[in-house]
Amino acid sequence: MDETDRRRIDARSRSATSGEWEVFVRETTEAALRHVGSVTAPNADVAHEQATRLFGAELADVWVAPATAVTRFVADGVETEAGTEDGAPAAGVEES
């Protein structure tokens, strides 16, 4: 694997009333763990229940981690979902 410069993307709170949980799954016991999305839930048990319903009950593993415990790094020049390299909203783009 080649060396790529990466920078940290600052996390933003997504919910004032519940925690955000990042979801990682493994389709088989031999498969690599991969990130598939996130859910909003008050605790890990509810997050797991929602993630299993949303991403599939047939998975070998479903992992949930508090979003505040996950740090995102992206390669230089890669746009984030907000539309700019630093994660800030692009001009004319409203955050939801």
N, C-alpha and C positions, 0 to 999 in steps of 0.2 A: 504494500500500500504506500502511495506516495505521500510526502509531507504536504499538508494544506494548511494555510493560515486560517485560523478560526477566531471568531470573536463571540463574546457572551451576549445573549439577548436578555434584557431585563424582563422579569415576569411582571404581569399586571394582575391585580385582583379581578376575578371574573364574577364573583358573587359576594354580596354583603351578608347573606344569611346562611349560606352553606359553604363547605369546603369544596374546592376543585380537586379532582383525583385524576391522575394520568393513568391510562390503561395500557398494559402490555400483555400480549398473548403468545402462546406457543400452541400451534395447531396439532403437533404430535410431540411425543416425549423426545424425539430426536431433532426436532426443528429448533431453529434459533428463536429467541425471544424477540418480539418486535412491538413497537409502539403502534397502537391503532386509533387512539383518540383520547377523549376525556369525558368524565361525567361529573355532575354536581351532586353532592350528597353530604349529609351531616356526619357520617362516620364511614369507616372502612367496610363494615359489613353491608351497609346499604349501597355503597359504591360498587362492591363486588356483585351484589344482586343486580344492580342496574347494568353493569358492564356485561354480565353473563347474558342478560336478556337482549341487550343491544348488539353485542358482537358474536354471540353464539354459545349455546350450552354444550356443544359437542367438542369444544376446545380441550386440549390436554391440561393447559394451565391458563389461569387468568390472574394477573398481578395488578394490584392498584397501589399507587403511591401518591401521597399528598403532593399536589402541584408545587407547593412551596419547597419541597425537598428535591425537586427535579430542576436542574439547570440546563438551559439550552445553549448550544454553541453552533454557529453556522459558519460555513466557509465564506471568506471575503467575496463580495460581489453577489451573494445569493440574496434574493429578495425574500422577505418574510411575508406571511399571509396578510399583514396590514398594508403591504404595498411598498415599503421602503426598507433599506438595508438595516436600519437601526430599530425596526419594529414600530416606529411612530406612524400614525396614519399619513397616507400620502395626501397631497393637496387635493381637496375636493372629496376626500373619502371620510365618511362619518363612521365612528365606532359604534357598534351596537351593544 
